[in-house]
Each structure stands twice: as structure tokens, then as C-alpha cells.
Amino acid sequence: MTDWTRYSPDEAHSGPDPRLGGGRLTIDLGALADNYRLLVAKAAPAKVAGVVKADAYGLGAAQVGKALWGAGCRTFFVALPDEGIALRRALPDAEIYVLNGLFGPEAAPAYAAHRLIPVLGSQSDISCWEAYGWDGETPRPCAIHVDTGMNRLGLRAEEALAFAQENALTRAVTPKLLMSHLVCGDEPSHPMNQRQVESFQAVRSAFGDIDSSLANSAGMFLGREFAFDLARPGIALYGGAPVSGMANPMKAVVTAEARVVQVRTARRGETISYGGAQRLERDTIVAIASVGYADGYLRSGSSAGVPLRSVVSPGAAGYLGGKRVPVLGRITMDLTSFDVTDLGPHAVTAGDWIELIGNNMPLDEVAKAAGTISYEILTSLGRRYHRRYIGA
Ligand SMILES: *Cc1c(COP(=O)(O)O)cnc(C)c1O
């Protein structure tokens, strides 16, 4: 009899028992650390922070945070104060910035309690931090976000200049970092990039000699003038291509695989999956895998010929037995069909694993097949995979 009590999640394993789950994720913390070191070499002499918002793009902020710390990273960015509190438990000595700002007077004490540094992006954020902020060695430390074109968070340039003048007199808060965010960083020739550098430089001189930060992953590949003092990469750490269309210099960090639960033969002329949307053009060996859109294997990656999207994309594929195996019909919540005919009869059996993302199925191609970006694929992976952390 199998002893199901034998599996207990720990630092290196989480999610369901690997024998009981439909999918497994392998997260290579060694590759992550290598990616960090590559970016450090690229940015030097600027420093490199780690952006670990949204649970490190779905990969596990505690494990990712510790691996980055081990590689020398000392500054981290999260989106929410709640994420900051979780990261603080894993990294007692890290500098942690919260990108989405202060969540009002009710949240402000949590920043002080956990030594989280808010990125202040509006006048009301600034007033709130002046009233509630944390008085340590540095009174009310913060970053100031200046908007240079995104029109999302951040003071307008004229507001930032007015704030800098006033705060130089009152010293009500202590800005430790001035930051802005690129709008078109992954389009190297877009004129917006240069305009943002110039607007940012104009504001920067009003803030004295505090550190400044503009580049995300893509921005790090645009040239020296984008580096400033601190780069803020996220997706490149996790293996995503920093600039679309350019060869990807980053190592794959995530491997996602799905368990084959059944292999069947369908006849030419029959249809497959919901809606009968795909009719088979030949007798087809089909591997049914225990993965679906509930696992972030997005429905928009359903087979070509399935009318789901206005633009026809090639549809997703898996990798098995040295070959790409295309998705057939619609991807459903818990199950996906793959065409394994070309592997030959009896090549695939229940219990085999199909690679969905990994060295043979690059993350950015998986995203493209589903009409989206690598960021959305990673943050959609969900909680049903068994997760294994290697290379720590
Ligand atoms: C998410 C985010 C980043 C990281 O972006 P990547 O494109 O993943 O490198 C950097 N800065 C800000 C403000 C962000 O919101």
C-alpha cells in the first residue's frame, strides 16, 4: 500500500503530493541566480534590484527572494504591502519597496512595523506618510515616483519639482530613491524611450544626490543612459525575453509539465473537445493531459481552427519524445488534448509527462501561441501544480 502521509511540503517542495497532482513545476533557482548575475554585469556600475511582486511572478516570493539574496541582491520591489510583509519574513535584512504606494492611513502603520518603504506616487500618499510614517534612523523613508508618460502612478513632473523644493526645507519625509517607469521599453526604437529619459533627468537634478531608477528588464537593454543608479528587472530574472524579437539571453527558470492520463485513437472526420470545433483530418492518436485553463494553460491557446480569437495564431503545443505535439481542439478547465500521432503507435502511455513550458517550449512562444505575454503565463500558473525548487 502506498503511504500518502510520506509527502510533506517543505522549502524545496510545495503544492499537492506529486503523485496526486496533474501537473508539476520545476523552478530552477540556480538559473534564476545566473540570470541575476548576468543582469548585474550588464548594469554595472548601477545596482540591480529584484522585482518580486505577485509572489515573484507566480514562482514563490520566499524561495525566489532567498535565492536572489544569495546572489547578492539587497533591494526588492513588491506591489502590495501584504506582499512586503510576507517577503520580510523570508528576508529580515532586505530593503523592500512597495510599488503601489500607501494604502491610506489604515495601512500606514504596517509599513513601519515591517520596515517597508512606500513608493509615494501622489500628493495624498505624501501627506499620509508625513502624518503616519516610520521614524527610525531616517525619518519616514520613501521612494518618490515621478510619472514621465505612463499616466498610471506617479507625481507629474511639476508636482515632483514643487515637492522637492518644499521637502528640502521641511524634511518631512526622507526620499531614498527617485523612480519612474518606461512605457515602451520593449520597443527599442520607440521615441517615447528617449523622451522619458530626458523628462526623468530634468526632475532628478532637483532631488540632490539620492539614487534614481528607471529601467525594468527591457530598459536594461536600451543603453547606458537608461541604467541610472538602480535597475528593476522582473521578467528577465524569471527567464522571459526582455525585448521581444531579440534573441533571449536569459536562462529558462520554469519547467511546467502535465501528466498524460489517457491515450486514445480518434478517427478521421470525428471532432474533438467542446463545441466540436476541430474536425480531424486523419486517424489521430490523442494524448489527454491533466492540465487546463484552471492551471493557467490558457484557453486562448486552443488549436488553430478553433474560432476563439479574431487573429488566427498557431495554437499551443507541448513537447514529448523529442517532438512538438500540437494541442487539438479547445483547451478545457482540467484537460487538454495533444496530437501525438507523429510519434508513432504505442510511443506514449498514461503516466508520461508532456512539457508545456521549458527549454523545449520557450515561455515567450507559449505566450505568443495564446495571444498574450510571458508575464501573464507565469502569473496564471495557479495552485494545482506540484512545485519543486532545484539549484538552491
Ligand atoms: C513590474 C515592474 C517592474 C519590472 O518589470 P519587468 O518588465 O518585469 O522587468 C519594474 N518597475 C515597475 C514600476 C513595475 O511595475
The ligand as a MOL file (V3000), in Angstrom:
LIG
                    3D

  0  0  0     0  0            999 V3000
M  V30 BEGIN CTAB
M  V30 COUNTS 15 15 0 0 0
M  V30 BEGIN ATOM
M  V30 1 C 6.6770 45.2550 -12.7420 0
M  V30 2 C 7.5460 46.4240 -12.6710 0
M  V30 3 C 8.9190 46.3060 -12.9470 0
M  V30 4 C 9.5350 45.0520 -13.5080 0
M  V30 5 O 9.1780 44.9730 -14.8730 0
M  V30 6 P 9.7340 43.8210 -15.8580 0
M  V30 7 O 9.2220 44.2540 -17.1790 0
M  V30 8 O 9.1180 42.5580 -15.3780 0
M  V30 9 O 11.1900 43.8120 -15.7480 0
M  V30 10 C 9.7090 47.4190 -12.7330 0
M  V30 11 N 9.1830 48.5810 -12.2990 0
M  V30 12 C 7.8620 48.7410 -12.0480 0
M  V30 13 C 7.3410 50.0550 -11.5900 0
M  V30 14 C 6.9910 47.6700 -12.2410 0
M  V30 15 O 5.6770 47.8300 -12.0210 0
M  V30 END ATOM
M  V30 BEGIN BOND
M  V30 1 1 1 2
M  V30 2 1 2 3
M  V30 3 2 2 14
M  V30 4 1 3 4
M  V30 5 2 3 10
M  V30 6 1 4 5
M  V30 7 1 5 6
M  V30 8 2 6 7
M  V30 9 1 6 8
M  V30 10 1 6 9
M  V30 11 1 10 11
M  V30 12 2 11 12
M  V30 13 1 12 13
M  V30 14 1 12 14
M  V30 15 1 14 15
M  V30 END BOND
M  V30 END CTAB
M  END
